[in-house]
Amino acid sequence: MIIARYLVKEVFLTFAAVALVLLLIALSAQLVGLFNDVARGSLQVDMVLQIFGVRILSLLVFILPLALYLAILLALSRLYRDSEMAAIAACGMGTGYILRAILGLALVVAVLQGLLSLQLSPWAEHQVQRLTAAAQARGDIQGIIPGRFQEMREGGGVLYVEELEREQKRMRNVFVQQQREGGSSIIRSRSGHQMVKEENGDRFMVLEDGYRYEGEPGRENYTIIAFEKHGIRIQEKPPEVTNRKHKAIPTLELWDEDNRGYTAELQWRISSALMCLVLAVLAVPLSVTSHRQNRYGKLAIAIVLYMVLTNLLTVSRNWLLHDKISPYIGLWWVHVAVLLIAVVLLLRQDGIRHWWHRGTTAR
């Protein structure tokens, strides 16, 4: 039991470190993407942290299996290089004992992974879709970036604001170009602000002290109108999620519906939890390292195997989605194949009688 706790502790500490590093890398990429959306005006700054927070749950679904896999490889490889595994083997504790200790931790991670993939991740994806829809429904003034030309929603024209006082919600030196059936109109004004009508909730961009030019380019029939105030109604869409992605649908709903897309998504979620157990079994024989071997040689092979596994799961998911494979075969054959490879590696390492006998005796 002492040795089992020691093995679990080493793997767990490595797992926590690897998961943290992978999460930071993934969050950095997500943050860059969100700020790109802000720069394009399709997302408001005040929504970045909300979307950023809920996406952590979705990212953990992809991070936990890989983090556990790498943690087992790194932790056990270090024990082999430091001859600690040789000392453990001298105490009569074989590969079976080590495998059972590692599978105990893997089972806990698999349960956590199942909770994330089956419950929390779909909820997080739905929240992201809801927040994105709400961002798209907000008026153009919410996403204004001073000193940059921005396309108005639905291709309605171009907006340019030289200065923006966000606290007072005031715009300075505004330029608006709008497309209309009879031609185009250009508006420039010294200032502007946003106004919402209380009776119906319509939002307007009110421009002050400016000129409006109407006509068709290349012709002389231009009309110039000076104004003190001019309102432009901002077109808005209701913040509703009309087309839910499969990954945002609750698991119980996927289970109740007889649909290939739903079946593929359900098997994908269950497979992410099974991956924790399958990868844990595979990592144990792959972690065997001698002093003369390259420190990262087995790690490179392990990463290639992981990439093959994830690609096969993606291909099988597409096959199932397009009715090219039976749902009874689905994604399960990939886990069975990887598990058979792991068993072959274990048997090749010690032999079935040898490692099982030593593991049983140690217990």
Secondary structure, DSSP 4 states (H G I P E B T S, - for coil): -HHHHHHHHHHHHHHHHHHHHHHHHHHHHHHHHHHHHHHHTSS-GGGHHHHHHHHHHHHHHHHHHHHHHHHHHHHHHHHHHTTHHHHHHHTT--HHHHHHHHHHHHHHHHHHHHHIIIIIHHHHHHHHHHHHHHHHHS-GGGG--TTS-EEPGGG-EEEEEEEEETTTTEEEEEEEEEEETTEEEEEEEEEEEEEE-TTT--EEEEEEEEEEEEE-TTSS--EEEEEEEEEEEPP-------S--GGGS-HHHHHH---HHHHHHHHHHHHHHHHHHHHHHHHHHHT---TTS-TTHHHHHHHHHHHHHHHHHHHHHHHHHTTSS-TTTTTHHHHHHHHHHHHHHHHHHH-HHHHHHHHHHH-
